[in-house]
Protein backbone atom coordinates (compact mmCIF):
# COMPACT_ATOMS: atom_id res chain seq x y z
CA UNK A 1 0.00 0.00 0.00
CA UNK A 2 1.48 3.30 -1.11
CA UNK A 3 1.92 6.00 1.53
CA UNK A 4 3.20 9.51 0.91
CA UNK A 5 4.80 11.40 3.80
CA UNK A 6 5.49 15.10 3.28
CA UNK A 7 7.87 17.50 4.99
CA UNK A 8 6.74 19.96 7.62
CA UNK A 9 5.26 23.44 7.41
CA UNK A 10 7.37 26.31 6.09
CA UNK A 11 7.29 30.08 6.53
CA UNK A 12 9.01 32.08 3.80
CA UNK A 13 9.46 35.72 2.90
CA UNK A 14 8.33 37.10 -0.47
CA UNK A 15 10.93 36.43 -3.14
CA UNK A 16 12.33 33.37 -1.41
CA UNK A 17 12.12 29.74 -2.53
CA UNK A 18 10.63 26.69 -0.84
CA UNK A 19 11.35 23.01 -1.40
CA UNK A 20 8.77 20.48 -0.24
CA UNK A 21 9.58 16.78 -0.04
CA UNK A 22 7.34 13.73 -0.42
CA UNK A 23 8.70 10.37 0.74
CA UNK A 24 7.16 7.21 -0.72
CA UNK A 25 6.74 4.13 1.42
CA UNK A 26 5.33 0.76 0.50
CA UNK A 27 6.36 1.15 -3.13
CA UNK A 28 9.15 2.45 -5.32
CA UNK A 29 9.05 5.93 -6.79
CA UNK A 30 10.18 4.65 -10.18
CA UNK A 31 6.86 2.84 -10.55
CA UNK A 32 4.80 5.93 -9.73
CA UNK A 33 3.77 9.12 -11.51
CA UNK A 34 4.12 11.80 -8.84
CA UNK A 35 2.19 15.05 -9.09
CA UNK A 36 1.71 18.19 -7.05
CA UNK A 37 -1.56 19.96 -6.23
CA UNK A 38 -2.00 23.02 -4.06
CA UNK A 39 -4.90 24.52 -2.12
CA UNK A 40 -4.96 28.12 -0.93
CA UNK A 41 -6.73 28.71 2.42
CA UNK A 42 -10.46 28.17 2.02
CA UNK A 43 -10.08 27.67 -1.73
CA UNK A 44 -10.20 24.88 -4.29
CA UNK A 45 -7.57 22.52 -5.65
CA UNK A 46 -5.03 23.57 -8.28
CA UNK A 47 -2.89 21.11 -10.27
CA UNK A 48 0.72 22.24 -10.54
CA UNK A 49 2.29 19.44 -12.54
CA UNK A 50 4.06 16.13 -12.36
CA UNK A 51 5.64 13.25 -14.23
CA UNK A 52 3.83 12.42 -17.44
CA UNK A 53 4.48 8.79 -18.43
CA UNK A 54 3.11 9.39 -21.95
CA UNK A 55 5.65 12.13 -22.58
CA UNK A 56 8.36 10.59 -20.41
CA UNK A 57 9.03 13.88 -18.68
CA UNK A 58 7.76 16.21 -16.01
CA UNK A 59 5.13 18.68 -17.16
CA UNK A 60 3.80 21.69 -15.30
CA UNK A 61 0.79 23.95 -15.58
CA UNK A 62 1.51 27.04 -17.64
CA UNK A 63 0.89 29.25 -14.63
CA UNK A 64 3.92 27.79 -12.84
CA UNK A 65 6.29 27.30 -15.75
CA UNK A 66 9.66 28.90 -15.06
CA UNK A 67 8.99 29.08 -11.34
CA UNK A 68 8.55 25.44 -10.31
CA UNK A 69 10.92 22.47 -10.44
CA UNK A 70 9.83 18.92 -9.67
CA UNK A 71 12.56 16.36 -9.07
CA UNK A 72 12.95 12.84 -7.76
CA UNK A 73 15.66 11.09 -5.75
CA UNK A 74 15.20 7.47 -6.70
CA UNK A 75 17.79 6.31 -4.16
CA UNK A 76 15.54 7.48 -1.32
CA UNK A 77 12.14 7.23 -3.08
CA UNK A 78 11.59 10.92 -2.39
CA UNK A 79 10.01 13.49 -4.69
CA UNK A 80 10.60 17.22 -4.38
CA UNK A 81 8.77 20.34 -5.49
CA UNK A 82 10.63 23.64 -5.45
CA UNK A 83 8.74 26.89 -6.00
CA UNK A 84 10.75 30.09 -6.50
CA UNK A 85 10.05 33.81 -6.32
CA UNK A 86 7.35 33.27 -3.73
CA UNK A 87 4.57 35.80 -3.29
CA UNK A 88 1.75 36.05 -0.80
CA UNK A 89 -0.64 34.36 -3.24
CA UNK A 90 1.50 31.21 -2.99
CA UNK A 91 0.39 30.71 0.61
CA UNK A 92 -1.29 27.31 0.42
CA UNK A 93 -1.20 23.68 1.43
CA UNK A 94 0.88 21.77 -1.09
CA UNK A 95 0.03 18.11 -1.69
CA UNK A 96 1.90 15.38 -3.50
CA UNK A 97 -0.29 12.70 -5.04
CA UNK A 98 0.24 9.78 -7.36
CA UNK A 99 -1.47 9.81 -10.71
CA UNK A 100 -3.23 6.54 -11.51
CA UNK A 101 -5.83 5.20 -13.95
CA UNK A 102 -5.11 7.78 -16.61
CA UNK A 103 -5.29 10.87 -14.49
CA UNK A 104 -6.89 10.56 -11.08
CA UNK A 105 -4.89 11.18 -7.93
CA UNK A 106 -4.64 8.47 -5.31
CA UNK A 107 -3.25 8.43 -2.71
CA UNK A 108 -2.31 11.89 -1.47
CA UNK A 109 0.29 13.06 1.01
CA UNK A 110 -0.88 14.72 4.20
CA UNK A 111 -0.09 18.19 2.83
CA UNK A 112 2.53 20.83 3.64
CA UNK A 113 1.47 24.34 4.61
CA UNK A 114 3.65 27.01 3.03
CA UNK A 115 3.08 30.51 4.38
CA UNK A 116 4.55 33.46 2.50
CA UNK A 117 4.67 36.56 4.65
CA UNK A 118 6.96 39.51 5.22
CA UNK B 1 -8.12 24.91 -20.02
CA UNK B 2 -11.33 23.01 -19.29
CA UNK B 3 -13.45 24.76 -16.66
CA UNK B 4 -15.54 22.74 -14.22
CA UNK B 5 -18.51 24.21 -12.39
CA UNK B 6 -20.28 22.55 -9.48
CA UNK B 7 -23.70 23.08 -8.03
CA UNK B 8 -24.73 23.77 -5.47
CA UNK B 9 -21.70 25.43 -3.88
CA UNK B 10 -23.02 24.32 -0.51
CA UNK B 11 -25.98 22.44 0.90
CA UNK B 12 -27.41 21.50 4.26
CA UNK B 13 -28.82 18.02 4.71
CA UNK B 14 -29.80 15.55 7.39
CA UNK B 15 -28.52 12.08 8.12
CA UNK B 16 -30.37 9.66 5.86
CA UNK B 17 -31.03 12.21 3.11
CA UNK B 18 -30.32 11.51 -0.54
CA UNK B 19 -27.89 14.12 -1.88
CA UNK B 20 -26.90 14.88 -5.47
CA UNK B 21 -24.06 17.19 -6.54
CA UNK B 22 -23.57 18.12 -10.17
CA UNK B 23 -20.43 19.00 -12.14
CA UNK B 24 -20.46 20.55 -15.60
CA UNK B 25 -17.46 20.75 -17.93
CA UNK B 26 -16.88 23.61 -20.36
CA UNK B 27 -16.35 21.07 -23.15
CA UNK B 28 -16.89 17.35 -23.61
CA UNK B 29 -14.57 15.15 -21.55
CA UNK B 30 -16.06 11.71 -22.30
CA UNK B 31 -16.01 9.90 -18.93
CA UNK B 32 -12.66 11.30 -17.74
CA UNK B 33 -13.99 12.60 -14.46
CA UNK B 34 -13.25 11.82 -10.82
CA UNK B 35 -14.87 12.78 -7.51
CA UNK B 36 -13.03 13.41 -4.24
CA UNK B 37 -14.12 13.92 -0.66
CA UNK B 38 -12.18 16.29 1.58
CA UNK B 39 -12.75 16.56 5.31
CA UNK B 40 -11.48 19.67 7.16
CA UNK B 41 -7.71 19.66 7.58
CA UNK B 42 -7.31 16.46 5.58
CA UNK B 43 -6.13 15.55 2.10
CA UNK B 44 -8.69 14.75 -0.60
CA UNK B 45 -9.79 11.14 -0.89
CA UNK B 46 -10.70 9.51 -4.20
CA UNK B 47 -14.30 8.28 -4.33
CA UNK B 48 -15.17 7.77 -8.01
CA UNK B 49 -13.09 7.50 -11.18
CA UNK B 50 -14.06 7.25 -14.85
CA UNK B 51 -17.27 9.10 -13.92
CA UNK B 52 -19.03 6.08 -12.42
CA UNK B 53 -16.48 3.55 -11.12
CA UNK B 54 -16.41 3.22 -7.34
CA UNK B 55 -12.94 3.26 -5.81
CA UNK B 56 -12.11 0.18 -3.75
CA UNK B 57 -13.13 0.57 -0.12
CA UNK B 58 -15.61 3.41 -0.76
CA UNK B 59 -19.12 2.70 0.57
CA UNK B 60 -21.71 1.73 -2.02
CA UNK B 61 -23.96 4.64 -1.00
CA UNK B 62 -21.71 6.77 -3.21
CA UNK B 63 -22.35 6.63 -6.95
CA UNK B 64 -21.36 8.65 -9.99
CA UNK B 65 -23.02 9.16 -13.34
CA UNK B 66 -22.74 11.16 -16.53
CA UNK B 67 -20.67 11.53 -19.64
CA UNK B 68 -19.66 14.32 -21.99
CA UNK B 69 -20.24 17.58 -20.12
CA UNK B 70 -22.70 16.75 -17.33
CA UNK B 71 -21.93 14.61 -14.31
CA UNK B 72 -23.37 13.86 -10.89
CA UNK B 73 -22.29 12.44 -7.56
CA UNK B 74 -25.08 10.92 -5.48
CA UNK B 75 -24.98 9.87 -1.84
CA UNK B 76 -28.01 7.62 -1.37
CA UNK B 77 -28.29 7.91 2.42
CA UNK B 78 -26.11 10.57 4.04
CA UNK B 79 -24.08 9.39 7.02
CA UNK B 80 -22.42 11.55 9.73
CA UNK B 81 -18.97 10.92 8.26
CA UNK B 82 -20.10 12.21 4.84
CA UNK B 83 -20.27 15.84 5.95
CA UNK B 84 -17.34 17.23 3.97
CA UNK B 85 -16.46 19.09 0.78
CA UNK B 86 -16.67 17.31 -2.56
CA UNK B 87 -14.63 18.15 -5.65
CA UNK B 88 -14.85 16.93 -9.23
CA UNK B 89 -11.73 16.70 -11.42
CA UNK B 90 -11.26 16.19 -15.16
CA UNK B 91 -8.36 14.26 -16.60
CA UNK B 92 -9.37 14.40 -20.26
CA UNK B 93 -6.63 16.85 -21.16
CA UNK B 94 -3.92 18.74 -19.34
CA UNK B 95 -3.95 20.95 -17.41
CA UNK B 96 -5.92 18.74 -15.08
CA UNK B 97 -8.57 20.90 -13.44
CA UNK B 98 -10.85 20.68 -10.43
CA UNK B 99 -14.28 22.05 -9.71
CA UNK B 100 -14.66 24.71 -6.99
CA UNK B 101 -16.16 22.27 -4.52
CA UNK B 102 -19.49 21.60 -2.82
CA UNK B 103 -19.63 21.81 0.95
CA UNK B 104 -22.13 19.43 2.58
CA UNK B 105 -23.16 20.57 6.07
CA UNK B 106 -25.41 19.16 8.75
CA UNK B 107 -28.91 20.66 8.77
Interface residues (C-beta under 8 A of the other chain):
Chain A: X44 X45 X46 X47 X52 X59 X61 X62 X95 X97 X101 X102 X103 X104 X105 X106 X107 X108 X109 X110 X111
Chain B: X32 X34 X36 X43 X44 X45 X46 X49 X50 X55 X87 X89 X91 X92 X94 X95 X96 X97 X98 X99 X100 X101
